Every structure is written in C-alpha cells, then in structure tokens.
Amino acid sequence: MARPKTMRLDPDKMSPELREHFEKLEREKKAEKQSANAETEPKKTKIARRPKAQGAARPQRVFAPHPKSQVADLLGPPCLLPQEDGDAYHAIEGDFFKIIAPSNIIEAAWVRELTDGVWQERRLNQAKSASLKLGARQGYEATLNAILGPRPFFGASHGEILSIDLMKGKEKAQLAYESCAKKIGITQEDEIAVTFVERLKEQLSIQSAIDNIRRQRASVLAGIAPRRKSLATLLEVAAERAARRDGGSDGQG
C-alpha cells in the first residue's frame, strides 16, 4: 500500500495568524537544538595572563578564613586523640590561617605544618609535667610505705592511696606524709629535688624535642616569603604556557 503524500502548506496562502504560529514553532525548535548542542560540546576555557607590572596586587584569596572546614577538607582531619581538645587545635590553626592567608593548597599545607608543630610542643610540655608528677607520686609512696609498711598481698598499699590523695591536695594525706617524712629525716622539698634529678634525663630529652620543633617552626616562618615568591613565579610561567597552548589551538581551529 502506497504511503499518502505529505501535505505541504503554502506560506503565501496562510493567514497571518497561522503564519505567525508556525514561525514561532520554528524559532522554539531552533532554540532547543542550539541549547542541546551547547550542553554536549566541550567548553574551552582561556587562562588569563597575569599582569607583569611592578607592584601588582596579589590575587584575591581563594579560601574563606574558616580553617576548621577549609584546611581539613583539603588535607584531611588533623591527627588528634579522642581525649584531646579539637576546638583548641582549630583555634591555633585559625591564628596561623589569618597570618599566612593561604591562596592555594601548598600554602594551606604550611598552616597545617605550623599548627601540628605547636600542638606537638603542647603535648611535650604536658609530658614534662606528667613525668614530674608521676615521679613525685612514686617518691611520696616510697616514703609513706617506709613507715606504714609494705604493699599488702591484695589491693593497694596505704602509701599508694595516701600518695594519690597527696597529689590531689588533700589535707589528711599531707599531714600523714609530713609525719612519715619527719620520722625518716626528709622534707617535701627534698622529695621534689630527688624526683627532679631522677627524671632529669627524661626532662632533657623532652626539652630537646621541643627545641627541635621550635627550630622547625622558625625555619618554616622564615621561608614563607621566598617560597611564596618562587611559587608565584612558577604559577605565572605555567599560566603563560597554558595560554600559549590555548592560543595555538584556537589558531589551528
């Protein structure tokens, strides 16, 4: 069976209203086709050349000054223990963020490096204090046990219990310690001095680690300006090369 012939309308025989209706449909169809082509065609982006004038202003920062989200998103979460204060860490990070004002991921890494250094120094200072406190408590326990008797077969000795209370500042434990110390001819100041000497090697080792962190921080801070200048030069060269490649591809097209 033959197909029926398609009827074609003669524009000259159309009424003005019908002609306007068909022209509108053609415009809408053409606009839809252009929109579909624009979505499928790859977009070409051109990299603008940086001004070479002396004293040109530095590009606007790309990061908002909110390091808790920005630096963590770029470099991952900081290495914190569950018991550590995350807000205190981010407060330190925020100060460095304002000072350095990073404009790329490399400069954001400087913020993380400096913050981690300060946090490690804080941990080491806490370790120094904990070491002395532990040594003092063990010294108090030994003094108390010398008078009150050795550790029982089960449970904690009287000296251990009183030494813990003494470190908490309880008056009853203080009076018991002073009584025992007097019987063996020592004072609490003597106990503290002996504790410091016994822990001196450990204290010096911790202090050495703290000094090393401080030297590293000073080196990073001193190197930011020249490293930032070198980085800006490298970015400028990369942008110019990309612009030349983009210009050459446009010329070939």
LODREN-818557 format. One record per residue (C-alpha): residue number from 1; x, z, y; residue in one letter. Coordinates in nm, 3 decimals, m for minus. Example, Ala and Ser with C-alpha at 12.3 -4.5 7.8 and 13.67 -1.06 7.14 Angstrom:
+-----+---------+---------+---------+------+
! pos !      c1 !      c3 !      c2 ! code !
+-----+---------+---------+---------+------+
!   1 !   1.230 !   0.780 !  m0.450 !    A !
!   2 !   1.367 !   0.714 !  m0.106 !    S !
+-----+---------+---------+---------+------+
This chain:
+-----+---------+---------+---------+------+
! pos !      c1 !      c3 !      c2 ! code !
+-----+---------+---------+---------+------+
!   1 !   0.000 !   0.000 !   0.000 !    M !
!   2 !   0.149 !  m0.102 !   0.334 !    A !
!   3 !   0.212 !   0.164 !   0.595 !    R !
!   4 !  m0.007 !   0.145 !   0.904 !    P !
!   5 !   0.165 !   0.024 !   1.211 !    K !
!   6 !   0.254 !   0.291 !   1.467 !    T !
!   7 !   0.058 !   0.262 !   1.787 !    M !
!   8 !   0.271 !   0.245 !   2.098 !    R !
!   9 !   0.119 !   0.334 !   2.431 !    L !
!  10 !   0.195 !   0.106 !   2.720 !    D !
!  11 !   0.311 !   0.324 !   3.013 !    P !
!  12 !   0.162 !   0.076 !   3.258 !    D !
!  13 !  m0.183 !   0.123 !   3.104 !    K !
!  14 !  m0.166 !   0.505 !   3.103 !    M !
!  15 !  m0.350 !   0.717 !   3.354 !    S !
!  16 !  m0.126 !   0.911 !   3.597 !    P !
!  17 !  m0.219 !   1.240 !   3.429 !    E !
!  18 !  m0.133 !   1.114 !   3.080 !    L !
!  19 !   0.195 !   0.960 !   3.200 !    R !
!  20 !   0.295 !   1.289 !   3.366 !    E !
!  21 !   0.213 !   1.478 !   3.045 !    H !
!  22 !   0.437 !   1.254 !   2.830 !    F !
!  23 !   0.722 !   1.269 !   3.084 !    E !
!  24 !   0.705 !   1.647 !   3.074 !    K !
!  25 !   0.726 !   1.647 !   2.694 !    L !
!  26 !   1.033 !   1.417 !   2.710 !    E !
!  27 !   1.208 !   1.649 !   2.958 !    R !
!  28 !   1.141 !   1.955 !   2.740 !    E !
!  29 !   1.269 !   1.774 !   2.429 !    K !
!  30 !   1.587 !   1.665 !   2.611 !    K !
!  31 !   1.648 !   2.021 !   2.740 !    A !
!  32 !   1.609 !   2.167 !   2.388 !    E !
!  33 !   1.859 !   1.915 !   2.250 !    K !
!  34 !   2.115 !   1.995 !   2.520 !    Q !
!  35 !   2.073 !   2.368 !   2.457 !    S !
!  36 !   2.127 !   2.324 !   2.081 !    A !
!  37 !   2.443 !   2.116 !   2.140 !    N !
!  38 !   2.581 !   2.378 !   2.380 !    A !
!  39 !   2.542 !   2.651 !   2.118 !    E !
!  40 !   2.719 !   2.454 !   1.843 !    T !
!  41 !   3.009 !   2.311 !   2.049 !    E !
!  42 !   3.319 !   2.535 !   2.077 !    P !
!  43 !   3.378 !   2.670 !   2.425 !    K !
!  44 !   3.709 !   2.604 !   2.598 !    K !
!  45 !   3.848 !   2.893 !   2.797 !    T !
!  46 !   4.118 !   2.849 !   3.053 !    K !
!  47 !   4.371 !   3.120 !   3.127 !    I !
!  48 !   4.420 !   3.160 !   3.497 !    A !
!  49 !   4.775 !   3.168 !   3.625 !    R !
!  50 !   4.889 !   3.495 !   3.775 !    R !
!  51 !   4.994 !   3.479 !   4.140 !    P !
!  52 !   5.369 !   3.473 !   4.189 !    K !
!  53 !   5.362 !   3.608 !   4.540 !    A !
!  54 !   5.578 !   3.911 !   4.609 !    Q !
!  55 !   5.394 !   4.238 !   4.620 !    G !
!  56 !   5.092 !   4.105 !   4.434 !    A !
!  57 !   4.842 !   4.374 !   4.336 !    A !
!  58 !   4.843 !   4.488 !   3.976 !    R !
!  59 !   4.545 !   4.362 !   3.767 !    P !
!  60 !   4.242 !   4.586 !   3.754 !    Q !
!  61 !   4.241 !   4.837 !   3.467 !    R !
!  62 !   4.055 !   4.727 !   3.159 !    V !
!  63 !   3.987 !   5.078 !   3.026 !    F !
!  64 !   3.742 !   5.325 !   3.171 !    A !
!  65 !   3.906 !   5.665 !   3.233 !    P !
!  66 !   3.746 !   5.826 !   2.930 !    H !
!  67 !   4.027 !   5.873 !   2.677 !    P !
!  68 !   3.817 !   6.059 !   2.422 !    K !
!  69 !   3.643 !   5.732 !   2.334 !    S !
!  70 !   3.886 !   5.465 !   2.460 !    Q !
!  71 !   4.219 !   5.571 !   2.306 !    V !
!  72 !   4.055 !   5.690 !   1.983 !    A !
!  73 !   3.874 !   5.356 !   1.947 !    D !
!  74 !   4.198 !   5.163 !   1.995 !    L !
!  75 !   4.443 !   5.376 !   1.795 !    L !
!  76 !   4.221 !   5.580 !   1.566 !    G !
!  77 !   4.144 !   5.953 !   1.582 !    P !
!  78 !   4.426 !   6.199 !   1.656 !    P !
!  79 !   4.586 !   6.399 !   1.374 !    C !
!  80 !   4.414 !   6.735 !   1.420 !    L !
!  81 !   4.350 !   7.014 !   1.174 !    L !
!  82 !   3.986 !   7.122 !   1.125 !    P !
!  83 !   4.060 !   7.457 !   1.293 !    Q !
!  84 !   4.228 !   7.303 !   1.599 !    E !
!  85 !   4.053 !   7.261 !   1.934 !    D !
!  86 !   3.975 !   6.892 !   1.976 !    G !
!  87 !   3.850 !   6.943 !   2.333 !    D !
!  88 !   4.187 !   7.092 !   2.432 !    A !
!  89 !   4.365 !   6.791 !   2.281 !    Y !
!  90 !   4.145 !   6.544 !   2.471 !    H !
!  91 !   4.193 !   6.742 !   2.794 !    A !
!  92 !   4.570 !   6.689 !   2.763 !    I !
!  93 !   4.512 !   6.325 !   2.673 !    E !
!  94 !   4.287 !   6.285 !   2.977 !    G !
!  95 !   4.560 !   6.408 !   3.213 !    D !
!  96 !   4.811 !   6.158 !   3.075 !    F !
!  97 !   4.543 !   5.888 !   3.087 !    F !
!  98 !   4.493 !   5.943 !   3.460 !    K !
!  99 !   4.869 !   5.949 !   3.529 !    I !
! 100 !   4.960 !   5.636 !   3.330 !    I !
! 101 !   4.631 !   5.445 !   3.382 !    A !
! 102 !   4.687 !   5.210 !   3.082 !    P !
! 103 !   4.583 !   4.847 !   3.117 !    S !
! 104 !   4.643 !   4.735 !   2.756 !    N !
! 105 !   4.681 !   4.875 !   2.406 !    I !
! 106 !   5.059 !   4.912 !   2.437 !    I !
! 107 !   5.025 !   5.139 !   2.739 !    E !
! 108 !   4.743 !   5.326 !   2.562 !    A !
! 109 !   4.992 !   5.398 !   2.284 !    A !
! 110 !   5.216 !   5.569 !   2.542 !    W !
! 111 !   4.926 !   5.803 !   2.621 !    V !
! 112 !   4.884 !   5.888 !   2.252 !    R !
! 113 !   5.260 !   5.940 !   2.207 !    E !
! 114 !   5.285 !   6.179 !   2.502 !    L !
! 115 !   4.972 !   6.370 !   2.404 !    T !
! 116 !   5.090 !   6.413 !   2.045 !    D !
! 117 !   5.423 !   6.543 !   2.176 !    G !
! 118 !   5.259 !   6.811 !   2.390 !    V !
! 119 !   5.030 !   6.905 !   2.102 !    W !
! 120 !   5.326 !   6.940 !   1.865 !    Q !
! 121 !   5.502 !   7.159 !   2.123 !    E !
! 122 !   5.192 !   7.376 !   2.140 !    R !
! 123 !   5.190 !   7.410 !   1.761 !    R !
! 124 !   5.556 !   7.507 !   1.756 !    L !
! 125 !   5.505 !   7.773 !   2.024 !    N !
! 126 !   5.222 !   7.915 !   1.815 !    Q !
! 127 !   5.455 !   7.910 !   1.515 !    A !
! 128 !   5.716 !   8.110 !   1.708 !    K !
! 129 !   5.459 !   8.372 !   1.796 !    S !
! 130 !   5.315 !   8.384 !   1.443 !    A !
! 131 !   5.663 !   8.420 !   1.293 !    S !
! 132 !   5.742 !   8.725 !   1.508 !    L !
! 133 !   5.403 !   8.882 !   1.441 !    K !
! 134 !   5.441 !   8.836 !   1.066 !    L !
! 135 !   5.791 !   8.984 !   1.074 !    G !
! 136 !   5.673 !   9.279 !   1.280 !    A !
! 137 !   5.384 !   9.350 !   1.045 !    R !
! 138 !   5.612 !   9.338 !   0.741 !    Q !
! 139 !   5.855 !   9.573 !   0.915 !    G !
! 140 !   5.578 !   9.818 !   1.001 !    Y !
! 141 !   5.453 !   9.803 !   0.642 !    E !
! 142 !   5.800 !   9.883 !   0.505 !    A !
! 143 !   5.839 !  10.180 !   0.742 !    T !
! 144 !   5.496 !  10.320 !   0.655 !    L !
! 145 !   5.548 !  10.273 !   0.280 !    N !
! 146 !   5.881 !  10.457 !   0.302 !    A !
! 147 !   5.687 !  10.772 !   0.394 !    I !
! 148 !   5.341 !  10.715 !   0.249 !    L !
! 149 !   5.457 !  10.590 !  m0.090 !    G !
! 150 !   5.493 !  10.255 !  m0.272 !    P !
! 151 !   5.222 !   9.999 !  m0.333 !    R !
! 152 !   4.963 !  10.116 !  m0.588 !    P !
! 153 !   4.904 !   9.928 !  m0.911 !    F !
! 154 !   4.575 !   9.790 !  m0.783 !    F !
! 155 !   4.484 !   9.693 !  m0.426 !    G !
! 156 !   4.678 !   9.714 !  m0.101 !    A !
! 157 !   4.911 !   9.999 !  m0.013 !    S !
! 158 !   4.839 !  10.242 !   0.270 !    H !
! 159 !   5.130 !  10.091 !   0.459 !    G !
! 160 !   4.987 !   9.738 !   0.434 !    E !
! 161 !   4.643 !   9.849 !   0.552 !    I !
! 162 !   4.783 !  10.052 !   0.842 !    L !
! 163 !   5.025 !   9.775 !   0.945 !    S !
! 164 !   4.736 !   9.529 !   0.972 !    I !
! 165 !   4.540 !   9.777 !   1.183 !    D !
! 166 !   4.850 !   9.841 !   1.390 !    L !
! 167 !   4.880 !   9.468 !   1.472 !    M !
! 168 !   4.516 !   9.480 !   1.583 !    K !
! 169 !   4.600 !   9.762 !   1.824 !    G !
! 170 !   4.400 !  10.037 !   1.656 !    K !
! 171 !   4.491 !  10.384 !   1.784 !    E !
! 172 !   4.470 !  10.559 !   1.447 !    K !
! 173 !   4.720 !  10.317 !   1.294 !    A !
! 174 !   4.951 !  10.355 !   1.596 !    Q !
! 175 !   4.958 !  10.735 !   1.557 !    L !
! 176 !   5.024 !  10.706 !   1.182 !    A !
! 177 !   5.312 !  10.464 !   1.240 !    Y !
! 178 !   5.473 !  10.680 !   1.511 !    E !
! 179 !   5.456 !  10.981 !   1.280 !    S !
! 180 !   5.621 !  10.795 !   0.992 !    C !
! 181 !   5.883 !  10.628 !   1.212 !    A !
! 182 !   5.981 !  10.962 !   1.361 !    K !
! 183 !   6.045 !  11.106 !   1.015 !    K !
! 184 !   6.300 !  10.834 !   0.934 !    I !
! 185 !   6.451 !  10.832 !   1.286 !    G !
! 186 !   6.346 !  10.495 !   1.428 !    I !
! 187 !   6.125 !  10.382 !   1.716 !    T !
! 188 !   5.885 !  10.095 !   1.753 !    Q !
! 189 !   6.133 !   9.923 !   1.988 !    E !
! 190 !   6.394 !   9.943 !   1.711 !    D !
! 191 !   6.148 !   9.782 !   1.472 !    E !
! 192 !   6.080 !   9.496 !   1.714 !    I !
! 193 !   6.454 !   9.438 !   1.769 !    A !
! 194 !   6.522 !   9.426 !   1.394 !    V !
! 195 !   6.230 !   9.187 !   1.346 !    T !
! 196 !   6.367 !   8.953 !   1.613 !    F !
! 197 !   6.714 !   8.949 !   1.455 !    V !
! 198 !   6.569 !   8.885 !   1.108 !    E !
! 199 !   6.365 !   8.594 !   1.244 !    R !
! 200 !   6.633 !   8.465 !   1.482 !    L !
! 201 !   6.739 !   8.168 !   1.268 !    K !
! 202 !   6.377 !   8.060 !   1.227 !    E !
! 203 !   6.312 !   8.105 !   1.601 !    Q !
! 204 !   6.615 !   7.894 !   1.693 !    L !
! 205 !   6.507 !   7.620 !   1.454 !    S !
! 206 !   6.161 !   7.608 !   1.612 !    I !
! 207 !   6.308 !   7.608 !   1.964 !    Q !
! 208 !   6.536 !   7.319 !   1.869 !    S !
! 209 !   6.232 !   7.117 !   1.760 !    A !
! 210 !   6.058 !   7.200 !   2.090 !    I !
! 211 !   6.362 !   7.087 !   2.291 !    D !
! 212 !   6.372 !   6.761 !   2.096 !    N !
! 213 !   6.005 !   6.692 !   2.177 !    I !
! 214 !   6.070 !   6.762 !   2.545 !    R !
! 215 !   6.363 !   6.518 !   2.550 !    R !
! 216 !   6.148 !   6.251 !   2.387 !    Q !
! 217 !   5.873 !   6.307 !   2.643 !    R !
! 218 !   6.120 !   6.279 !   2.931 !    A !
! 219 !   6.254 !   5.956 !   2.782 !    S !
! 220 !   5.904 !   5.806 !   2.750 !    V !
! 221 !   5.808 !   5.903 !   3.105 !    L !
! 222 !   6.133 !   5.767 !   3.247 !    A !
! 223 !   6.094 !   5.440 !   3.057 !    G !
! 224 !   5.733 !   5.367 !   3.152 !    I !
! 225 !   5.813 !   5.190 !   3.480 !    A !
! 226 !   6.080 !   4.949 !   3.341 !    P !
! 227 !   5.883 !   4.890 !   3.021 !    R !
! 228 !   5.569 !   4.817 !   3.222 !    R !
! 229 !   5.761 !   4.568 !   3.438 !    K !
! 230 !   5.908 !   4.400 !   3.130 !    S !
! 231 !   5.564 !   4.388 !   2.966 !    L !
! 232 !   5.411 !   4.230 !   3.279 !    A !
! 233 !   5.681 !   3.960 !   3.272 !    T !
! 234 !   5.614 !   3.883 !   2.905 !    L !
! 235 !   5.239 !   3.863 !   2.966 !    L !
! 236 !   5.295 !   3.629 !   3.260 !    E !
! 237 !   5.514 !   3.396 !   3.053 !    V !
! 238 !   5.259 !   3.397 !   2.769 !    A !
! 239 !   4.976 !   3.318 !   3.013 !    A !
! 240 !   5.171 !   3.027 !   3.166 !    E !
! 241 !   5.248 !   2.880 !   2.822 !    R !
! 242 !   4.884 !   2.908 !   2.720 !    A !
! 243 !   4.777 !   2.743 !   3.047 !    A !
! 244 !   5.020 !   2.453 !   2.989 !    R !
! 245 !   4.891 !   2.405 !   2.634 !    R !
! 246 !   4.534 !   2.414 !   2.758 !    D !
! 247 !   4.613 !   2.165 !   3.034 !    G !
! 248 !   4.784 !   1.930 !   2.789 !    G !
! 249 !   4.488 !   1.935 !   2.550 !    S !
! 250 !   4.249 !   1.859 !   2.841 !    D !
! 251 !   4.468 !   1.564 !   2.946 !    G !
! 252 !   4.469 !   1.422 !   2.595 !    Q !
! 253 !   4.092 !   1.453 !   2.579 !    G !
+-----+---------+---------+---------+------+
